[in-house]
Amino acid sequence: MNTRREFLHKATLSSLAVSLPFSDSLAAFNSVQEDKVLRVAIMGLGSYGTRVAEAMKDCKRAKLVGVVSGTPSKIAAWQEKYGIPSKNCYNYENFDQIKDNPDIDAVYVITPNSLHKPYSIRVAKAGKHVICEKPMALNAEEAKEMVEVCKAAGVHLLVGYRMHFEAKTLEIVQRQRAGEFGKTLFFQGLSGFIIGDPSQWRLNKELAGGGAMMDIGIYSINGARYMLGEEPIWVTAQEVKTDPVKFKEGVDETITFQMGFPSGAVASCLSTYSLNNLDKFFLNGTKGFAEMQPSTGYGPIKAWTNKGPVDAEHITHQTTQMDEMAAILLDGKKSIIPVDGEEGWKDMVIVDAIYKAVKTGEKVKLG
Ligand code: NAD
């Protein structure tokens, strides 16, 4: 607790103590405590939703208080595990009623990609803040619509970019901004893993909106932008498909892509569902370099520069993310690397450009 907050907290308590009987002041005290915590409902109780829920157990500013799921047995299991009251449990048909629930501040949408837009919009229209997983939408147009709807509804829209709060990432970003590496003219981003089960939604165009690019390639796009601290002005891209049965029309297996930046920097990136051991960022400048491997996995992230290793404590990414998002939503804190809808939209503009470059074989201009 910081000093100002401590003061306000004590002041509130002492004013409660003089004016209310003990049981009432205790209840009011609890609600004062509660007000400082972001009360979150998770929508989509799958593998990542579970990871976020587990990480939130260690949060100081965010608390899992509700769920949205189409599977009653999962709801019951989560209620039991996380002490979620029935009044905070919804399904995909009735979750608009969350608007009448004063005990939920934000809904974290962790469903397959194509559902991000429609569900985020419904959450916004129910008057709750939206935290949406990456990729925030299927394309830039959808992302823009989400930003506009949230703005009109007077709620925040944040994208689940957990790396934007990761300590080693932030250390390198700050050193880059301070000029430690000189003029940074080259970034390499390698993002990939071998995908298993061919029947999963990640390989279904309708639900995923694409293939590896939507799922994992987006880390290299996003990483290039925060590591270089610039927005690309052009994109070129090439697609390779070795298994057209597993990776059907519209589901990309492997794409290499390049981005050019106003400073003259270039990024060279790989996105694939057909190779493991690809989780690496390399940033090179006129005075030094930074390398991260793993760079975006669940960690611990390993990072070093030409001066030696970058040390920082490993904290479960989603724990830090949710505490920091609580500070953004409750206190108006500004993150060093943005995590708002606009930030997600910028990545989607590049995703669109990459798919266009693959199709046309041309250099696609941005901005
Ligand atoms: P998952 O398949 O494990 O979970 C998806 C959940 O959505 C399931 O509980 C499923 O029941 C539910 N769902 C609701 N409607 C559905 C429908 N019509 N079809 C299929 N499932 C439906 O997937 P996941 O790995 O948890 O991924 C969910 C989202 O989280 C994706 O957008 C993914 O990109 C994102 N994700 C982010 C990170 C990260 O590090 N930020 C990591 C993994 C996944």
Boltz pocket constraint, residues with backbone or C-beta under 6 A from the ligand:
constraints:
  - pocket:
      binder: B
      contacts: [[A, 43], [A, 44], [A, 45], [A, 46], [A, 47], [A, 48], [A, 49], [A, 70], [A, 109], [A, 110], [A, 111], [A, 112], [A, 113], [A, 115], [A, 133], [A, 134], [A, 135], [A, 160], [A, 161], [A, 162], [A, 201], [A, 207], [A, 214], [A, 215], [A, 296]]
      max_distance: 6.0
